[in-house]
Amino acid sequence: MEGLVGGLAIAAFTVARLEAVLFGVEPVDLVTFASAAAAISAVAWLAAYLPARRAAGADPVKAFRAT
């Protein structure tokens, strides 16, 4: 969560600096920032959830014997 907030702050600062080259777009477009944050959060959640779900279904005894 901290990385997402930090990334949004850096993006807002960077976009403010690039305002001269943006045509037809506000420097801080909240819809774009919110969409990007939601997409990154969804990908991160899936990247953590899917392997955890698979590991939860494994038999611990077999896992210990395999090592």
C-alpha atoms as a printed R data frame, in Angstrom:
   type eleno elety resid chain resno      x       y       z
1  ATOM     1    CA   MET     A     1  0.000   0.000   0.000
2  ATOM     2    CA   GLU     A     2  2.854   2.382   0.806
3  ATOM     3    CA   GLY     A     3  4.401   1.749  -2.593
4  ATOM     4    CA   LEU     A     4  1.138   2.582  -4.312
5  ATOM     5    CA   VAL     A     5  0.800   5.863  -2.430
6  ATOM     6    CA   GLY     A     6  4.443   6.734  -3.056
7  ATOM     7    CA   GLY     A     7  4.105   5.914  -6.742
8  ATOM     8    CA   LEU     A     8  1.035   8.093  -7.065
9  ATOM     9    CA   ALA     A     9  2.837  10.987  -5.392
10 ATOM    10    CA   ILE     A    10  5.838  10.627  -7.693
11 ATOM    11    CA   ALA     A    11  3.545  10.359 -10.718
12 ATOM    12    CA   ALA     A    12  1.664  13.514  -9.726
13 ATOM    13    CA   PHE     A    13  4.958  15.395  -9.303
14 ATOM    14    CA   THR     A    14  6.287  14.120 -12.637
15 ATOM    15    CA   VAL     A    15  3.090  14.916 -14.527
16 ATOM    16    CA   ALA     A    16  3.120  18.445 -13.126
17 ATOM    17    CA   ARG     A    17  6.614  18.877 -14.591
18 ATOM    18    CA   LEU     A    18  5.510  17.507 -17.978
19 ATOM    19    CA   GLU     A    19  2.463  19.750 -18.218
20 ATOM    20    CA   ALA     A    20  3.952  21.615 -21.207
21 ATOM    21    CA   VAL     A    21  3.913  18.504 -23.409
22 ATOM    22    CA   LEU     A    22  0.442  17.269 -22.430
23 ATOM    23    CA   PHE     A    23 -2.249  18.245 -24.904
24 ATOM    24    CA   GLY     A    24 -5.906  17.887 -23.933
25 ATOM    25    CA   VAL     A    25 -5.158  16.158 -20.639
26 ATOM    26    CA   GLU     A    26 -5.201  17.664 -17.184
27 ATOM    27    CA   PRO     A    27 -1.900  17.377 -15.319
28 ATOM    28    CA   VAL     A    28 -3.558  15.422 -12.516
29 ATOM    29    CA   ASP     A    29 -6.333  13.332 -14.056
30 ATOM    30    CA   LEU     A    30 -7.942  11.551 -11.109
31 ATOM    31    CA   VAL     A    31 -9.741   8.983 -13.258
32 ATOM    32    CA   THR     A    32 -6.477   7.898 -14.866
33 ATOM    33    CA   PHE     A    33 -4.638   7.734 -11.544
34 ATOM    34    CA   ALA     A    34 -7.479   5.790  -9.922
35 ATOM    35    CA   SER     A    35 -7.686   3.359 -12.845
36 ATOM    36    CA   ALA     A    36 -3.951   2.737 -12.812
37 ATOM    37    CA   ALA     A    37 -3.926   2.250  -9.034
38 ATOM    38    CA   ALA     A    38 -6.851  -0.186  -9.234
39 ATOM    39    CA   ALA     A    39 -5.200  -2.176 -12.026
40 ATOM    40    CA   ILE     A    40 -1.869  -2.405 -10.199
41 ATOM    41    CA   SER     A    41 -3.614  -3.410  -6.968
42 ATOM    42    CA   ALA     A    42 -5.615  -6.125  -8.743
43 ATOM    43    CA   VAL     A    43 -2.514  -7.599 -10.375
44 ATOM    44    CA   ALA     A    44 -0.610  -7.545  -7.065
45 ATOM    45    CA   TRP     A    45 -3.530  -9.211  -5.271
46 ATOM    46    CA   LEU     A    46 -3.741 -11.960  -7.876
47 ATOM    47    CA   ALA     A    47  0.022 -12.469  -7.796
48 ATOM    48    CA   ALA     A    48 -0.177 -13.102  -4.055
49 ATOM    49    CA   TYR     A    49 -3.521 -14.921  -3.855
50 ATOM    50    CA   LEU     A    50 -3.132 -17.572  -6.537
51 ATOM    51    CA   PRO     A    51  0.134 -19.134  -5.253
52 ATOM    52    CA   ALA     A    52 -1.109 -18.919  -1.652
53 ATOM    53    CA   ARG     A    53 -4.316 -20.721  -2.590
54 ATOM    54    CA   ARG     A    54 -2.339 -23.436  -4.350
55 ATOM    55    CA   ALA     A    55  0.029 -23.824  -1.381
56 ATOM    56    CA   ALA     A    56 -2.878 -24.038   1.056
57 ATOM    57    CA   GLY     A    57 -4.148 -27.109  -0.763
58 ATOM    58    CA   ALA     A    58 -0.831 -28.965  -0.529
59 ATOM    59    CA   ASP     A    59 -0.277 -31.744   1.961
60 ATOM    60    CA   PRO     A    60  2.331 -30.530   4.490
61 ATOM    61    CA   VAL     A    61  3.649 -34.039   5.170
62 ATOM    62    CA   LYS     A    62  4.421 -34.590   1.489
63 ATOM    63    CA   ALA     A    63  6.075 -31.190   1.281
64 ATOM    64    CA   PHE     A    64  8.372 -31.986   4.235
65 ATOM    65    CA   ARG     A    65  9.264 -35.416   2.835
66 ATOM    66    CA   ALA     A    66 10.158 -33.891  -0.549
67 ATOM    67    CA   THR     A    67 12.865 -31.697   0.982
